[in-house]
Amino acid sequence: MKTNSQFSLLAVILALSVTACSSGGGGDDNDSTDPSPASSSTLAGGKLAEDFADATLACTAANSGVVPGFPTPAVAPEPDEDLLRPPPAAVGADVPVTYFGPAPTSVNRNLIGPLQLLTAGSLDLQSSPATITLPLYEGRLSRPGQAHDGATIWYVVTDTSDEENASALGLNFSAKLKFSEAPPAMSDTLMQTAVRHAFYDNTGVLVFSGGSVDFAPERSVSSSSTDATGTNNLLTSLSFQPGSVGSDTGNADGFYTPLVQIANADGAIYNAPMLSFGTTAQQLMPYCDGISADEEGAARAIVHDKVVRICPGAAGEPGTVTLELTTGFSFGRPVLYLSTDASAEIAATLEAANWSPALANVAVGRDDSLFSAVERIFGFTNGPTNDFGEINPQRQGFNSAILGQGGPLNVLGGIPTVATDYSPLWDLNLGEWTQQAVDLGYRSRLTEEFAILGMVTRGFLTGPGGSDYGSTGIIINCPIVHRFL
């Protein structure tokens, strides 16, 4: 047991620590400055809105003696997305981390611990942001009599409604994908479809009935405001242009969505996002070792904005593509996911994804009910932001992302091993903190859906502008890749 003198000594040490941190070398709070991020920027590359501006300082006063407004330390802290990764279990223990056993997920993938869910590729958690390298497939568009008939399609596969093939190929299984397709006899009369059709030929090449993507547009975002105080919603101040635009219904190429029903694969539906269209292997070969700063403009004109490197392979070798990942949460667990497509221009721009208007034909608002193809993703317009150059551990939402402070840290619903209702088609529910929640100090980072819905029922979260909370009508295609816990 510790003696009273030992407890007294500890108390003195703690008191001195608090005093030292609070004094911070004599700084005055009034000397703090709030750096003003650039109000507009052209976005090119795979990051979400954190590339919008990089003028926000990255420093912290925690245990460092640094005070806002004073010089940044020689070693800046990691971005808050990196800090979402769980610390080692040895923190606060009397033994080193090497004394601990393997993560429970090594015994049962449904238990706590790191787990790669999309195992079709190799995951790199050391890069910033994290990436995954997947097989790159070559397909072909079949539109007889049209200009793009026979055009090459480069794509990846991430999810399928075929459970056995999902296990065999390392894909995510989603039973809900079956409900994304309207029967052909009905699609022209009663409802519009969000699924393309295809078959594989005797060489294994997938032949698509329709769908093209124009990768030539330059992705850009500009904001007429940087005022994120109170309940202000910066999404209303944006001008934007997605970097890639898919063909819509009525287009000569047919409509594009990432969802494909393969006729000679038992009619299973696959999530096959397009990464390049109408390009040859020779055009992609320069990017086998990555895309340099000098190559950004030329590369982004022909490939998806999430592509880090793309290589079609040579002499019979399989092709590969490396894609940037996004950080979020699912039921309190930090996760990584891949954003490839969205049904609305603003979402496609912020997610650095293909704008696929035809995805809007997926029914929303029904979540886990019968015949629903979607699962919910929860975002925030006006969550907490960084202040005075400090990394706020509660930071979250699109205001902070637009200000260049990091990704929005969206909250996903069910993912494999956590729930049975996973779908890569996420129905965006967008919440806005009320003035009452701000005044009472209730606005904070939320990481699981029932905590969010609890704030809604208590009146502290509403839809944008005080509207009813629920679906925005926007679908985002975000295959899950990895969970940290």
Order of alpha helices (4+ residues) and beta strands (2+ residues): alpha-beta-alpha-beta-beta-beta-beta-beta-alpha-beta-alpha-beta-beta-beta-beta-beta-beta-beta-beta-beta-alpha-alpha-beta-beta-beta-beta-beta-alpha-beta-beta-alpha-beta-beta-alpha-alpha-beta-beta-beta
